[in-house]
């Protein structure tokens, strides 16, 4: 029923089978490597796409911040212009306000003339000199106080 096989034939068959098994193993390893390489490339593409999306989003946010900063800068410039205009308007007023008031000349009346003045005039003199309590004084009292 079975034909006789020589030991050399068995060795040839065994080596052939072994070669096929080793080839299959290497083929499987090669296929696994290719599949893994493709997965790595796909993941790399997804990562690149995600990074690009993030960069675009960040770029849009930075552009928005830049526009807001420019708007703020323009507002600051407008405020500076308004301040300069107000300063121009205020300068004459400040100049006038800081001018020293002319000193009032206090003329000293000769003491002999005090008796020739009326009580009202004497009270005005007392007021100009910064005296107090003169409103209830008599003419003689006012003359005495004013002479001092």
C-alpha positions as YAML, in Angstrom:
chain: A
units: angstrom
residues:
- id: 1
  name: UNK
  ca: [0.00, 0.00, 0.00]
- id: 2
  name: UNK
  ca: [2.69, 2.46, 0.81]
- id: 3
  name: UNK
  ca: [5.72, 2.78, -1.36]
- id: 4
  name: UNK
  ca: [9.00, 2.59, 0.28]
- id: 5
  name: UNK
  ca: [10.66, 5.88, 0.91]
- id: 6
  name: UNK
  ca: [14.35, 6.14, 1.42]
- id: 7
  name: UNK
  ca: [15.86, 8.02, 4.29]
- id: 8
  name: UNK
  ca: [17.28, 10.57, 1.87]
- id: 9
  name: UNK
  ca: [13.83, 11.25, 0.54]
- id: 10
  name: UNK
  ca: [12.53, 11.71, 4.10]
- id: 11
  name: UNK
  ca: [15.34, 14.15, 4.77]
- id: 12
  name: UNK
  ca: [14.52, 16.07, 1.60]
- id: 13
  name: UNK
  ca: [10.84, 16.14, 2.51]
- id: 14
  name: UNK
  ca: [11.63, 17.22, 6.05]
- id: 15
  name: UNK
  ca: [13.97, 19.99, 4.87]
- id: 16
  name: UNK
  ca: [11.40, 21.15, 2.35]
- id: 17
  name: UNK
  ca: [8.73, 21.20, 5.03]
- id: 18
  name: UNK
  ca: [11.05, 22.98, 7.40]
- id: 19
  name: UNK
  ca: [11.89, 25.53, 4.71]
- id: 20
  name: UNK
  ca: [8.19, 26.13, 4.09]
- id: 21
  name: UNK
  ca: [7.56, 26.62, 7.82]
- id: 22
  name: UNK
  ca: [10.51, 28.99, 8.20]
- id: 23
  name: UNK
  ca: [9.39, 30.88, 5.09]
- id: 24
  name: UNK
  ca: [5.87, 31.13, 6.49]
- id: 25
  name: UNK
  ca: [7.22, 32.48, 9.77]
- id: 26
  name: UNK
  ca: [9.33, 35.11, 8.00]
- id: 27
  name: UNK
  ca: [6.39, 35.97, 5.76]
- id: 28
  name: UNK
  ca: [4.15, 36.43, 8.79]
- id: 29
  name: UNK
  ca: [6.77, 38.62, 10.50]
- id: 30
  name: UNK
  ca: [7.10, 40.69, 7.33]
- id: 31
  name: UNK
  ca: [3.34, 41.13, 7.05]
- id: 32
  name: UNK
  ca: [3.07, 42.09, 10.73]
- id: 33
  name: UNK
  ca: [5.88, 44.61, 10.24]
- id: 34
  name: UNK
  ca: [4.14, 46.10, 7.20]
- id: 35
  name: UNK
  ca: [0.81, 46.30, 9.03]
- id: 36
  name: UNK
  ca: [2.47, 47.95, 12.03]
- id: 37
  name: UNK
  ca: [4.27, 50.37, 9.74]
- id: 38
  name: UNK
  ca: [0.96, 51.32, 8.10]
- id: 39
  name: UNK
  ca: [-0.65, 51.80, 11.53]
- id: 40
  name: UNK
  ca: [2.24, 54.03, 12.60]
- id: 41
  name: UNK
  ca: [1.86, 56.09, 9.42]
- id: 42
  name: UNK
  ca: [-1.90, 56.43, 9.97]
- id: 43
  name: UNK
  ca: [-1.35, 57.50, 13.57]
- id: 44
  name: UNK
  ca: [1.32, 59.96, 12.44]
- id: 45
  name: UNK
  ca: [-1.13, 61.45, 9.90]
- id: 46
  name: UNK
  ca: [-3.84, 61.75, 12.57]
- id: 47
  name: UNK
  ca: [-1.35, 63.38, 14.90]
- id: 48
  name: UNK
  ca: [-0.28, 65.81, 12.19]
- id: 49
  name: UNK
  ca: [-3.92, 66.64, 11.43]
- id: 50
  name: UNK
  ca: [-4.64, 67.22, 15.12]
- id: 51
  name: UNK
  ca: [-1.55, 69.39, 15.48]
- id: 52
  name: UNK
  ca: [-2.55, 71.40, 12.40]
- id: 53
  name: UNK
  ca: [-6.07, 71.89, 13.78]
- id: 54
  name: UNK
  ca: [-4.62, 73.02, 17.11]
- id: 55
  name: UNK
  ca: [-2.18, 75.35, 15.37]
- id: 56
  name: UNK
  ca: [-4.98, 76.85, 13.26]
- id: 57
  name: UNK
  ca: [-7.14, 77.29, 16.35]
- id: 58
  name: UNK
  ca: [-4.26, 78.91, 18.24]
- id: 59
  name: UNK
  ca: [-3.51, 81.14, 15.23]
- id: 60
  name: UNK
  ca: [-7.14, 82.30, 15.12]
- id: 61
  name: UNK
  ca: [-7.06, 83.05, 18.86]
- id: 62
  name: UNK
  ca: [-3.82, 85.01, 18.48]
- id: 63
  name: UNK
  ca: [-5.28, 86.98, 15.57]
- id: 64
  name: UNK
  ca: [-8.32, 87.79, 17.70]
- id: 65
  name: UNK
  ca: [-6.08, 88.93, 20.59]
- id: 66
  name: UNK
  ca: [-4.04, 91.01, 18.16]
- id: 67
  name: UNK
  ca: [-7.17, 92.71, 16.81]
- id: 68
  name: UNK
  ca: [-8.31, 93.42, 20.38]
- id: 69
  name: UNK
  ca: [-4.88, 94.79, 21.25]
- id: 70
  name: UNK
  ca: [-4.94, 97.02, 18.17]
- id: 71
  name: UNK
  ca: [-8.41, 98.21, 19.10]
- id: 72
  name: UNK
  ca: [-7.23, 98.95, 22.63]
- id: 73
  name: UNK
  ca: [-4.18, 100.74, 21.24]
- id: 74
  name: UNK
  ca: [-6.42, 102.88, 19.04]
- id: 75
  name: UNK
  ca: [-8.63, 103.68, 22.03]
- id: 76
  name: UNK
  ca: [-5.56, 104.70, 24.03]
- id: 77
  name: UNK
  ca: [-4.44, 106.98, 21.20]
- id: 78
  name: UNK
  ca: [-7.92, 108.55, 21.08]
- id: 79
  name: UNK
  ca: [-7.80, 109.13, 24.84]
- id: 80
  name: UNK
  ca: [-4.33, 110.71, 24.54]
- id: 81
  name: UNK
  ca: [-5.68, 113.07, 21.86]
- id: 82
  name: UNK
  ca: [-8.61, 113.98, 24.08]
- id: 83
  name: UNK
  ca: [-6.24, 114.64, 26.98]
- id: 84
  name: UNK
  ca: [-4.12, 116.93, 24.82]
- id: 85
  name: UNK
  ca: [-7.22, 118.83, 23.72]
- id: 86
  name: UNK
  ca: [-8.35, 119.22, 27.33]
- id: 87
  name: UNK
  ca: [-4.84, 120.34, 28.34]
- id: 88
  name: UNK
  ca: [-4.94, 122.99, 25.61]
- id: 89
  name: UNK
  ca: [-8.29, 124.21, 26.93]
- id: 90
  name: UNK
  ca: [-7.17, 124.14, 30.56]
- id: 91
  name: UNK
  ca: [-3.79, 125.83, 30.17]
- id: 92
  name: UNK
  ca: [-5.17, 129.37, 29.98]
- id: 93
  name: UNK
  ca: [-7.47, 128.66, 32.92]
- id: 94
  name: UNK
  ca: [-4.62, 127.21, 34.97]
- id: 95
  name: UNK
  ca: [-2.38, 130.10, 34.04]
- id: 96
  name: UNK
  ca: [-5.03, 132.54, 35.19]
- id: 97
  name: UNK
  ca: [-5.72, 130.57, 38.36]
- id: 98
  name: UNK
  ca: [-2.06, 130.39, 39.34]
- id: 99
  name: UNK
  ca: [-1.45, 134.08, 38.82]
- id: 100
  name: UNK
  ca: [-0.71, 135.73, 42.13]
- id: 101
  name: UNK
  ca: [-3.41, 138.12, 43.18]
- id: 102
  name: UNK
  ca: [-2.31, 141.70, 43.31]
- id: 103
  name: UNK
  ca: [-1.61, 142.75, 46.85]
- id: 104
  name: UNK
  ca: [-4.01, 145.21, 48.30]
- id: 105
  name: UNK
  ca: [-2.26, 148.23, 49.47]
- id: 106
  name: UNK
  ca: [-3.13, 148.92, 52.98]
- id: 107
  name: UNK
  ca: [-2.77, 152.56, 53.47]
- id: 108
  name: UNK
  ca: [-2.14, 153.60, 56.97]
- id: 109
  name: UNK
  ca: [-4.23, 156.48, 57.90]
- id: 110
  name: UNK
  ca: [-2.60, 159.01, 60.03]
- id: 111
  name: UNK
  ca: [-3.74, 158.48, 63.57]
- id: 112
  name: UNK
  ca: [-5.00, 162.01, 63.79]
- id: 113
  name: UNK
  ca: [-7.41, 161.37, 60.91]
- id: 114
  name: UNK
  ca: [-9.13, 158.53, 62.77]
- id: 115
  name: UNK
  ca: [-11.15, 160.94, 64.85]
- id: 116
  name: UNK
  ca: [-12.47, 162.60, 61.69]
- id: 117
  name: UNK
  ca: [-13.84, 159.28, 60.35]
- id: 118
  name: UNK
  ca: [-17.30, 157.94, 61.00]
- id: 119
  name: UNK
  ca: [-17.98, 154.78, 63.05]
- id: 120
  name: UNK
  ca: [-18.82, 152.89, 59.84]
- id: 121
  name: UNK
  ca: [-15.49, 153.90, 58.29]
- id: 122
  name: UNK
  ca: [-13.63, 152.90, 61.46]
- id: 123
  name: UNK
  ca: [-15.36, 149.49, 61.45]
- id: 124
  name: UNK
  ca: [-14.31, 148.99, 57.81]
- id: 125
  name: UNK
  ca: [-10.70, 149.77, 58.75]
- id: 126
  name: UNK
  ca: [-10.89, 147.29, 61.64]
- id: 127
  name: UNK
  ca: [-12.26, 144.68, 59.27]
- id: 128
  name: UNK
  ca: [-9.44, 145.29, 56.76]
- id: 129
  name: UNK
  ca: [-6.85, 144.85, 59.49]
- id: 130
  name: UNK
  ca: [-8.47, 141.56, 60.54]
- id: 131
  name: UNK
  ca: [-9.54, 142.68, 63.99]
- id: 132
  name: UNK
  ca: [-12.38, 140.93, 65.82]
- id: 133
  name: UNK
  ca: [-15.10, 142.22, 68.11]
- id: 134
  name: UNK
  ca: [-15.17, 145.62, 66.43]
- id: 135
  name: UNK
  ca: [-18.90, 145.50, 65.64]
- id: 136
  name: UNK
  ca: [-19.93, 146.20, 69.23]
- id: 137
  name: UNK
  ca: [-17.25, 148.86, 69.93]
- id: 138
  name: UNK
  ca: [-17.83, 152.57, 70.25]
- id: 139
  name: UNK
  ca: [-16.01, 155.17, 68.17]
- id: 140
  name: UNK
  ca: [-13.47, 155.87, 70.94]
- id: 141
  name: UNK
  ca: [-12.80, 152.15, 71.44]
- id: 142
  name: UNK
  ca: [-12.35, 151.66, 67.69]
- id: 143
  name: UNK
  ca: [-9.86, 154.55, 67.54]
- id: 144
  name: UNK
  ca: [-7.89, 153.08, 70.45]
- id: 145
  name: UNK
  ca: [-7.77, 149.61, 68.88]
- id: 146
  name: UNK
  ca: [-6.83, 150.97, 65.45]
- id: 147
  name: UNK
  ca: [-3.99, 153.09, 66.90]
- id: 148
  name: UNK
  ca: [-2.30, 149.99, 68.33]
...
